[in-house]
Amino acid sequence: MRVLIIKLTSMGDLMHALPALTDAAKQIPNIEFDWVVDENFSEVPLWHPKVKSVITTNHRSWKKNIFSTSLIKELKSIKSTLNNTNYDAVIDMQNNLKSAAVSFLVKNSVHGLDKDSAREYPSHLAYKFKYKISKKNHAISRQRQLLALSLNYEFDAKHIDYGIHNENFETPNLDLPNKYLFLVHNASWPTKMWSISRWQELIKLINSEGYTAILPSGSIEEFKRAQEIASISTEALAIPTQSLNRTAYIIENAAGCICSDTGLAHLSALLGKPSVTLYSVTDEKLIGTRGNNQTHIISSDSKMDSITSQRAWEELKLLIEAGGG
């Protein structure tokens, strides 16, 4: 059975879909998936052994180039690629306007969420088969339900299995310390970010117990911020942007992680790495990390700095001492 998944972004959202593929593989052993994904995140789907190929888009540029010749050419190319294979099912697992635009390019009938369940109205118009799934459910649960309804099987909701393999992870071109923690300081919203001083307080705490701090970045601006945070210690290392395969390798070999509410927090959960994720303005019940060795700290007043570095470190130590590291 060959199934096409349409799920373009973002990093955390892509990881939320992986347990659904594992569910399907347990019920339909011969199943294989192709996956339409934004080119910036094309590494993620291939972590799952049931994904045989990815079809990439550059959809983030579509709005800026809506009437351009290059966009028309890209859409024609995507349409041709999507319709070269006779899929047994096509499922839009993103259910927003951009994924619906891709769904309209497919000759097969598409499965997706109904008007009350979809992330953006009126994306449901792109789907022949529509399903009602409560928006009160966690994102992982919604993905699992959608795939199960589309392919007509049942799954064990009590257990989450991302099902990924690490063969594609890559050793980075840098010397990693023997004992380090991965500190995800960046986030898409300023309201989801700890202050620089909070991260520096944390670095002093972990250095005192023999850990080096590794601070990732996804842009030049984030690298500069990471450098400023790391400037207080010789046992703190700001690293420039890495591929997701290399970042996954770094996280997999860390003793633990302390994370802002962002995509890399979900990567730490996917890998079962002892991790503390900090929440301020987002709803942990709907989009929080899920997996082994995960702890959440939720701000009492929606302000990140109300969470102390001491508390974050104490929570992570509990996970590491419990044997998660």
Rosetta blueprint (number, residue, H / E / L):
1 M L
2 R E
3 V E
4 L E
5 I E
6 I E
7 K L
8 L L
9 T L
10 S L
11 M H
12 G H
13 D H
14 L H
15 M H
16 H H
17 A H
18 L H
19 P H
20 A H
21 L H
22 T H
23 D H
24 A H
25 A H
26 K H
27 Q H
28 I L
29 P L
30 N L
31 I L
32 E E
33 F E
34 D E
35 W E
36 V E
37 V E
38 D E
39 E H
40 N H
41 F H
42 S L
43 E L
44 V L
45 P H
46 L H
47 W H
48 H L
49 P L
50 K L
51 V E
52 K E
53 S E
54 V E
55 I E
56 T E
57 T E
58 N L
59 H H
60 R H
61 S H
62 W L
63 K L
64 K L
65 N L
66 I L
67 F L
68 S L
69 T H
70 S H
71 L H
72 I H
73 K H
74 E H
75 L H
76 K H
77 S H
78 I H
79 K H
80 S H
81 T H
82 L H
83 N L
84 N L
85 T L
86 N L
87 Y L
88 D L
89 A E
90 V E
91 I E
92 D E
93 M L
94 Q L
95 N L
96 N L
97 L H
98 K H
99 S H
100 A H
101 A H
102 V H
103 S H
104 F L
105 L L
106 V L
107 K L
108 N L
109 S L
110 V E
111 H E
112 G E
113 L E
114 D L
115 K L
116 D L
117 S L
118 A L
119 R L
120 E L
121 Y L
122 P L
123 S H
124 H H
125 L H
126 A H
127 Y L
128 K L
129 F E
130 K E
131 Y E
132 K L
133 I L
134 S L
135 K L
136 K L
137 N L
138 H L
139 A H
140 I H
141 S H
142 R H
143 Q H
144 R H
145 Q H
146 L H
147 L H
148 A H
149 L H
150 S H
151 L H
152 N L
153 Y L
154 E L
155 F L
156 D L
157 A L
158 K L
159 H L
160 I L
161 D L
162 Y L
163 G L
164 I L
165 H L
166 N L
167 E L
168 N L
169 F L
170 E L
171 T L
172 P L
173 N L
174 L L
175 D L
176 L L
177 P L
178 N L
179 K L
180 Y E
181 L E
182 F E
183 L E
184 V E
185 H L
186 N L
187 A L
188 S L
189 W L
190 P H
191 T H
192 K H
193 M L
194 W L
195 S L
196 I H
197 S H
198 R H
199 W H
200 Q H
201 E H
202 L H
203 I H
204 K H
205 L H
206 I H
207 N H
208 S L
209 E L
210 G L
211 Y L
212 T E
213 A E
214 I E
215 L E
216 P L
217 S L
218 G L
219 S L
220 I H
221 E H
222 E H
223 F H
224 K H
225 R H
226 A H
227 Q H
228 E H
229 I H
230 A H
231 S L
232 I L
233 S L
234 T L
235 E L
236 A E
237 L E
238 A E
239 I L
240 P L
241 T L
242 Q L
243 S L
244 L H
245 N H
246 R H
247 T H
248 A H
249 Y H
250 I H
251 I H
252 E H
253 N L
254 A L
255 A L
256 G E
257 C E
258 I E
259 C E
260 S L
261 D L
262 T L
263 G H
264 L H
265 A H
266 H H
267 L H
268 S H
269 A H
270 L H
271 L L
272 G L
273 K L
274 P L
275 S E
276 V E
277 T E
278 L E
279 Y E
280 S L
281 V L
282 T L
283 D L
284 E H
285 K H
286 L H
287 I H
288 G L
289 T L
290 R L
291 G L
292 N L
293 N L
294 Q E
295 T E
296 H E
297 I E
298 I E
299 S L
300 S L
301 D L
302 S L
303 K L
304 M H
305 D H
306 S H
307 I L
308 T L
309 S H
310 Q H
311 R H
312 A H
313 W H
314 E H
315 E H
316 L H
317 K H
318 L H
319 L H
320 I H
321 E H
322 A H
323 G H
324 G H
325 G L
